[in-house]
Amino acid sequence: MSLTNETYSAYCDILKEELHLAMGCTEPIAIAYAAAVARGYLGNEPTAITIGLSGNIIKNTKSVVVPATGGMHGIAAAVVAGTVANRSDLVLEVLSGLTRDDIPKMKMMIETCPIEVGELETDHIFEILLVMKNDTDEVKVRLLDRHTNLVYVEKNGQVLVKNEAEEEDGGIKTDRTLLTVENIVAFVDEVNLNDVRELLNRQIASNMAIAEEGLKGEYGACIGKIIYKEGNCTIAEKARAFAAAGSDARMNGCEMPVCIISGSGNQGITSSVPVVVYAREMGKSEDEMLRAVLLSDLITTHLKTGIGCLSAYCGAISAGAGCGAGIAYLNGGRFKEIAHTIVNSLAILSGTICDGAKSSCAAKIAMAVESGILGYEMYKNGHQFYGGEGIVTKGVENTIANVGKLARQGMYGTDKEIIKIMLE
């Protein structure tokens, strides 16, 4: 099949909107970005900061190490890091300008500047409302629905930024409902790689670099190193090890950037790194590798569209299905093989909870990659899960829709309970 020019352009735009570099876990970095915006408008050092957060942001910031802080973790660390960095122009790389000399400044600010943290009563899964004060001025900043979606800035009662259009759509400009598995496969087959090459090469370079760093260093629970066994492993184990190692490093303060997808660095790693490992081990050309990573990225985005930005559903599961699809593509699979790989993979681990960003994310990523690979291996060996078995139903798009319902509606109460447990 051949795609219309409109669909082709939309798919390229979706990729541009999704693939961005971020230094550190994206929820604390979004807090740091909001703090940097407020500090820029305030003009001087703050004397008090109040921050209200939706529950999912609290969940994903509570336990993760904030890069460039000397090992500090949590919400207050993200706030002071962004304030001291004061580089909102760097967006999700806001902390990249910090140096070792800034660590004492951040620690001093935590001790001397009162930082009040609260949970917002909001219908939005993603919301940050930060108020920064000094002796003469007060600035309010609001982010909504996406990590960089700045919808409101107010200084001393005067509204400086009010973006109602972005508040309505979360800053997403391209309709994600245009994504289907069949169209994604067609797009990957026909795309002029020069239209997406730069984005994909940046994703591969950054995510493989942090994966390799994770295998060298002692980060978190060292899940990647445990699987890797000094290279004495199968190709499937190597794919799991590299992906897990990237998360090991990222969740535990590594200052290297990651190329995110669906607003998540862990998903960006999971959708790309295992596919790259397979492509290189199989001796595939660069163009073949790029097409397979592109497929994985778009499948991951498609799966996450129905789930939403943040939820009780572990996003790595979607990216694991995406990487399984990418591996199927490298092995010559097209729509039929890829559709069955996705369904098989989703049947295995859908419902895995997200209980915040932390060291154990690396282990969940390893399992997600394994389910993606197993989903393909099942179909290759003549086996599959059938419609009517659990949440699996006839047709890959229908099964994807079921997962979206499970995550967004069925696990809504689960999300609330997870947050409650974590706050207690």
C-alpha positions as CSV (number, residue, x, y, z in Angstrom):
1,M,0.0,0.0,0.0
2,S,1.0,3.6,-0.5
3,L,0.4,6.4,1.9
4,T,-1.1,9.7,1.1
5,N,1.2,12.8,1.2
6,E,-0.8,14.0,4.2
7,T,-0.3,10.8,6.2
8,Y,3.4,10.7,5.2
9,S,4.0,14.2,6.4
10,A,2.0,13.6,9.6
11,Y,4.2,10.6,10.5
12,C,7.4,12.6,10.0
13,D,5.9,15.4,12.2
14,I,5.0,12.9,14.9
15,L,8.6,11.7,15.0
16,K,9.8,15.3,15.3
17,E,7.4,15.9,18.1
18,E,8.4,12.8,20.0
19,L,12.2,12.5,19.7
20,H,13.8,15.0,22.0
21,L,16.9,14.9,24.2
22,A,16.5,15.0,28.0
23,M,19.0,14.9,30.8
24,G,17.5,12.8,33.6
25,C,14.1,11.4,34.3
26,T,11.6,13.6,32.5
27,E,9.2,14.3,35.4
28,P,11.9,15.8,37.8
29,I,13.4,17.5,34.7
30,A,10.0,19.1,33.9
31,I,9.9,20.4,37.5
32,A,13.5,21.8,37.0
33,Y,12.4,23.4,33.8
34,A,9.4,25.0,35.5
35,A,11.7,26.3,38.3
36,A,14.1,27.7,35.7
37,V,11.3,29.5,33.9
38,A,10.1,31.0,37.2
39,R,13.7,32.0,38.2
40,G,14.2,33.7,34.9
41,Y,11.0,35.8,35.3
42,L,11.7,36.5,39.0
43,G,15.1,38.0,38.3
44,N,16.7,37.4,41.7
45,E,17.2,34.5,44.1
46,P,14.0,33.2,45.6
47,T,13.2,33.3,49.3
48,A,10.3,30.8,49.2
49,I,8.9,28.3,46.7
50,T,5.6,26.5,46.6
51,I,5.0,23.7,44.1
52,G,1.8,21.7,43.5
53,L,2.0,18.5,41.4
54,S,-0.4,16.0,40.1
55,G,0.0,12.6,41.7
56,N,1.8,10.9,38.8
57,I,4.5,13.5,38.8
58,I,5.0,13.0,42.6
59,K,5.2,9.3,41.9
60,N,7.8,9.7,39.2
61,T,10.0,12.2,41.1
62,K,10.0,10.9,44.6
63,S,12.7,8.2,44.3
64,V,14.8,9.1,41.3
65,V,18.2,10.7,41.4
66,V,18.4,14.2,39.8
67,P,21.5,14.6,37.6
68,A,24.2,17.1,38.4
69,T,23.1,17.4,42.0
70,G,25.7,15.2,43.6
71,G,23.3,12.4,44.2
72,M,20.3,14.3,45.6
73,H,16.9,12.9,44.7
74,G,13.2,13.9,44.9
75,I,11.1,17.0,44.3
76,A,13.0,19.6,46.3
77,A,16.2,18.5,44.6
78,A,14.6,19.0,41.1
79,V,13.3,22.4,42.2
80,V,16.6,23.8,43.4
81,A,18.6,22.2,40.5
82,G,16.4,24.1,38.0
83,T,16.5,27.3,40.0
84,V,20.3,27.3,40.3
85,A,20.7,26.2,36.6
86,N,18.4,29.1,35.5
87,R,18.6,28.0,31.8
88,S,15.0,27.5,30.7
89,D,16.2,27.9,27.1
90,L,17.7,24.4,27.4
91,V,14.3,22.9,28.1
92,L,14.6,19.2,29.1
93,E,18.4,19.6,29.1
94,V,18.0,22.4,31.6
95,L,20.5,20.9,34.0
96,S,23.3,20.4,31.5
97,G,24.9,23.7,32.4
98,L,25.4,22.8,36.0
99,T,28.9,22.1,37.3
100,R,30.3,20.6,40.5
101,D,30.7,24.1,41.8
102,D,26.9,24.4,41.8
103,I,26.3,21.5,44.2
104,P,27.0,23.5,47.4
105,K,24.6,26.2,46.1
106,M,21.8,23.6,45.6
107,K,22.4,22.1,49.1
108,M,22.4,25.5,50.7
109,M,19.2,26.5,48.9
110,I,17.4,23.4,50.2
111,E,18.5,24.3,53.7
112,T,17.7,28.1,53.5
113,C,14.8,28.5,51.1
114,P,11.5,27.0,52.3
115,I,10.1,24.6,49.6
116,E,6.5,23.6,50.2
117,V,5.3,20.6,48.1
118,G,1.7,19.6,47.8
119,E,-0.5,17.3,45.6
120,L,-2.9,19.2,43.3
121,E,-6.6,18.4,43.1
122,T,-6.7,18.3,39.3
123,D,-8.3,16.4,36.5
124,H,-5.0,16.5,34.6
125,I,-2.7,13.5,34.8
126,F,0.2,15.9,34.3
127,E,0.2,19.3,36.0
128,I,2.9,21.5,37.6
129,L,2.0,24.7,39.4
130,L,5.0,26.5,40.8
131,V,5.1,29.8,42.8
132,M,8.4,31.4,43.4
133,K,8.8,34.5,45.6
134,N,11.5,36.9,46.8
135,D,11.1,40.0,49.0
136,T,9.5,42.1,46.2
137,D,8.2,39.8,43.5
138,E,6.1,36.6,42.9
139,V,6.0,34.5,39.8
140,K,3.6,31.7,39.0
141,V,4.3,29.1,36.3
142,R,2.1,26.3,35.1
143,L,2.9,23.3,32.9
144,L,0.1,21.1,31.7
145,D,-0.3,17.6,30.0
146,R,3.2,17.4,28.6
147,H,6.7,18.0,30.0
148,T,7.4,21.3,28.1
149,N,3.9,22.6,27.6
150,L,4.2,26.0,29.4
151,V,0.6,27.3,29.4
152,Y,0.8,30.1,32.0
153,V,3.2,32.6,33.6
154,E,2.1,35.4,35.9
155,K,4.3,38.0,37.7
156,N,2.9,40.1,40.5
157,G,-0.6,39.5,39.2
158,Q,0.2,40.4,35.6
159,V,-0.3,37.6,33.1
160,L,2.8,37.2,30.9
161,V,2.0,33.9,29.2
162,K,-1.4,32.4,28.6
163,N,-1.6,29.7,26.0
164,E,-5.1,28.4,25.9
165,A,-4.7,26.5,22.6
166,E,-1.9,24.4,24.0
167,E,-3.8,23.9,27.2
168,E,-6.5,22.2,25.2
169,D,-4.3,19.8,23.3
170,G,-1.3,19.4,25.5
171,G,0.9,21.0,22.9
172,I,0.5,18.0,20.5
173,K,0.1,19.4,17.0
174,T,-0.3,16.2,15.0
175,D,-3.2,13.8,15.3
176,R,-1.9,10.5,16.7
177,T,-5.1,8.7,15.7
178,L,-3.6,8.6,12.2
179,L,-1.3,5.9,13.4
180,T,-2.1,2.3,12.6
181,V,0.1,-0.7,12.5
182,E,-0.5,-1.3,8.8
183,N,0.2,2.3,7.9
184,I,3.3,2.4,10.1
185,V,4.8,-0.6,8.3
186,A,4.0,1.0,4.9
187,F,5.6,4.2,6.0
188,V,8.7,2.5,7.2
189,D,9.0,0.7,3.9
190,E,8.6,3.7,1.7
191,V,10.1,6.6,3.8
192,N,12.9,8.6,2.4
193,L,15.3,8.1,5.2
194,N,16.8,11.5,4.7
195,D,13.5,12.9,6.1
196,V,14.2,11.2,9.5
197,R,17.8,10.2,9.5
198,E,19.1,13.0,11.7
199,L,16.5,12.3,14.4
200,L,17.1,8.6,14.4
201,N,20.9,8.9,14.4
202,R,20.7,11.2,17.4
203,Q,18.4,8.8,19.2
204,I,20.7,5.8,18.5
205,A,23.9,7.7,19.4
206,S,22.6,9.1,22.7
207,N,20.8,6.0,23.9
208,M,23.5,3.5,23.0
209,A,26.0,5.8,24.7
210,I,24.2,5.8,28.0
211,A,23.6,2.0,27.7
212,E,27.3,1.4,27.3
213,E,27.9,3.8,30.3
214,G,25.5,1.7,32.3
215,L,27.4,-1.4,31.6
216,K,30.7,0.2,32.7
217,G,29.6,1.9,35.9
218,E,27.9,0.9,39.2
219,Y,24.5,2.4,38.8
220,G,21.5,1.4,40.9
221,A,20.9,-2.3,41.1
222,C,23.1,-3.0,38.0
223,I,20.4,-5.0,36.2
224,G,22.1,-4.6,32.8
225,K,25.5,-5.8,34.1
226,I,23.9,-8.8,35.8
227,I,22.2,-9.9,32.5
228,Y,25.3,-9.0,30.4
229,K,27.7,-11.4,32.2
230,E,30.7,-9.7,30.7
231,G,29.4,-10.3,27.2
232,N,28.9,-14.0,27.6
233,C,25.3,-13.9,26.6
234,T,22.9,-14.6,23.7
235,I,21.8,-11.8,21.3
236,A,18.5,-11.6,23.2
237,E,20.2,-11.3,26.5
238,K,22.5,-8.7,25.1
239,A,19.5,-6.7,23.9
240,R,17.9,-6.9,27.3
241,A,21.2,-6.0,29.1
242,F,21.9,-2.9,27.0
243,A,18.4,-1.6,27.4
244,A,18.4,-2.2,31.2
245,A,21.9,-0.7,31.6
246,G,20.7,2.5,30.0
247,S,17.9,2.7,32.5
248,D,20.3,1.8,35.4
249,A,22.4,4.8,34.5
250,R,19.5,7.2,33.8
251,M,17.6,6.4,37.0
252,N,20.6,6.8,39.2
253,G,22.0,10.2,38.2
254,C,24.0,9.7,35.0
255,E,24.4,13.1,33.4
256,M,24.3,11.8,29.8
257,P,21.3,12.8,27.7
258,V,18.7,10.3,26.5
259,C,16.4,10.6,23.5
260,I,12.9,10.3,24.8
261,I,9.7,9.0,23.2
262,S,6.2,9.4,24.5
263,G,7.7,11.8,27.0
264,S,9.9,9.1,28.5
265,G,13.6,8.3,28.4
266,N,13.1,4.8,29.5
267,Q,10.7,4.2,26.6
268,G,13.1,6.0,24.3
269,I,15.8,3.5,25.4
270,T,13.6,0.5,25.2
271,S,12.3,1.3,21.7
272,S,15.7,1.8,20.2
273,V,18.6,0.1,22.0
274,P,17.5,-3.6,21.6
275,V,16.7,-3.0,17.9
276,V,20.2,-1.5,17.4
277,V,21.8,-4.5,19.2
278,Y,20.0,-6.9,17.0
279,A,20.7,-5.0,13.8
280,R,24.4,-4.9,14.5
281,E,24.7,-8.5,15.7
282,M,22.8,-9.6,12.5
283,G,25.1,-7.5,10.3
284,K,22.3,-5.3,8.9
285,S,23.1,-2.1,7.0
286,E,22.7,1.3,8.7
287,D,19.5,2.0,6.6
288,E,18.0,-1.3,7.6
289,M,18.7,-0.5,11.2
290,L,17.2,3.0,10.9
291,R,14.0,1.6,9.4
292,A,13.6,-1.0,12.2
293,V,14.2,1.7,14.9
294,L,11.7,4.0,13.2
295,L,9.1,1.2,13.2
296,S,9.7,0.6,16.9
297,D,9.4,4.3,17.7
298,L,6.1,4.7,15.8
299,I,4.6,1.5,17.2
300,T,5.6,2.6,20.7
301,T,3.9,6.0,20.1
302,H,0.8,4.3,18.7
303,L,0.5,2.1,21.7
304,K,1.0,5.0,24.2
305,T,-1.6,7.2,22.5
306,G,-4.5,5.3,24.0
307,I,-2.8,4.9,27.4
308,G,-1.8,8.6,27.9
309,C,1.3,10.3,29.0
310,L,1.4,9.0,32.6
311,S,-0.6,6.2,34.2
312,A,-0.5,3.1,36.4
313,Y,0.5,1.1,33.3
314,C,4.3,0.7,32.9
315,G,5.2,2.5,29.6
316,A,8.1,0.2,29.1
317,I,5.7,-2.6,28.2
318,S,4.5,-0.6,25.1
319,A,8.1,0.1,24.1
320,G,8.9,-3.6,24.6
321,A,6.2,-4.5,22.1
322,G,7.7,-1.8,19.8
323,C,11.2,-3.2,19.9
324,G,9.8,-6.7,19.3
325,A,8.1,-5.3,16.2
326,G,11.4,-3.7,15.1
327,I,13.2,-7.0,15.6
328,A,10.5,-8.8,13.6
329,Y,11.1,-6.2,10.8
330,L,14.9,-6.9,10.8
331,N,14.1,-10.6,10.3
332,G,12.0,-9.8,7.2
333,G,8.6,-9.6,9.0
334,R,6.0,-7.2,7.6
335,F,2.4,-6.4,8.7
336,K,1.3,-9.9,9.5
337,E,4.3,-10.9,11.5
338,I,4.6,-7.5,13.2
339,A,0.9,-7.5,14.1
340,H,1.1,-10.9,15.7
341,T,4.4,-9.9,17.5
342,I,2.6,-6.9,19.1
343,V,-0.5,-8.9,20.2
344,N,1.6,-11.7,21.6
345,S,3.8,-9.2,23.5
346,L,0.9,-7.2,24.9
347,A,-0.7,-10.4,26.1
348,I,2.3,-11.3,28.2
349,L,2.9,-8.2,30.4
350,S,0.0,-5.7,30.0
351,G,-1.1,-4.6,33.4
352,T,2.5,-4.3,34.8
353,I,2.3,-1.3,37.2
354,C,4.2,1.9,37.1
355,D,5.1,2.7,40.7
356,G,7.4,5.6,39.9
357,A,10.8,6.2,38.4
358,K,13.6,4.4,40.2
359,S,16.2,1.6,40.0
360,S,13.7,-1.2,39.4
361,C,12.6,0.4,36.1
362,A,15.7,-1.2,34.6
363,A,14.4,-4.7,35.6
364,K,11.0,-3.9,34.1
365,I,12.6,-2.8,30.9
366,A,14.6,-6.1,30.7
367,M,11.3,-8.0,31.1
368,A,9.5,-5.8,28.5
369,V,12.2,-6.4,25.9
370,E,12.0,-10.1,26.7
371,S,8.3,-10.1,26.1
372,G,8.7,-8.3,22.8
373,I,11.3,-10.8,21.6
374,L,9.2,-13.7,22.9
375,G,6.2,-12.3,21.0
376,Y,8.1,-12.5,17.8
377,E,9.7,-15.9,18.5
378,M,6.2,-17.3,19.3
379,Y,4.8,-16.3,15.9
380,K,8.0,-17.4,14.1
381,N,7.5,-20.9,15.6
382,G,3.8,-21.1,14.6
383,H,2.3,-20.0,17.9
384,Q,0.2,-17.1,19.0
385,F,-2.4,-15.9,21.5
386,Y,-5.9,-15.8,20.1
387,G,-8.9,-13.4,20.3
388,G,-11.0,-14.1,23.4
389,E,-8.0,-15.0,25.5
390,G,-7.9,-12.3,28.2
391,I,-7.7,-8.8,26.7
392,V,-6.6,-10.2,23.3
393,T,-9.2,-9.8,20.7
394,K,-9.3,-10.3,16.9
395,G,-7.3,-7.6,15.1
396,V,-4.2,-5.9,16.3
397,E,-5.9,-2.5,16.4
398,N,-8.7,-3.9,18.6
399,T,-6.2,-5.4,21.0
400,I,-4.3,-2.1,21.2
401,A,-7.5,-0.3,21.9
402,N,-8.2,-2.8,24.7
403,V,-4.8,-2.1,26.3
404,G,-5.6,1.6,26.2
405,K,-8.9,1.0,28.0
406,L,-7.2,-1.2,30.6
407,A,-4.5,1.4,31.3
408,R,-6.6,4.6,31.2
409,Q,-9.9,3.4,32.7
410,G,-9.3,0.1,34.4
411,M,-6.1,1.0,36.1
412,Y,-7.3,4.5,37.2
413,G,-8.1,3.3,40.7
414,T,-4.8,1.3,40.8
415,D,-2.9,4.6,40.0
416,K,-4.6,6.4,42.9
417,E,-3.7,3.5,45.3
418,I,-0.1,3.4,44.2
419,I,0.3,7.1,44.8
420,K,-1.4,6.8,48.2
421,I,1.0,3.9,49.2
422,M,4.0,5.9,48.0
423,L,3.0,9.1,49.9
424,E,2.3,7.1,53.1
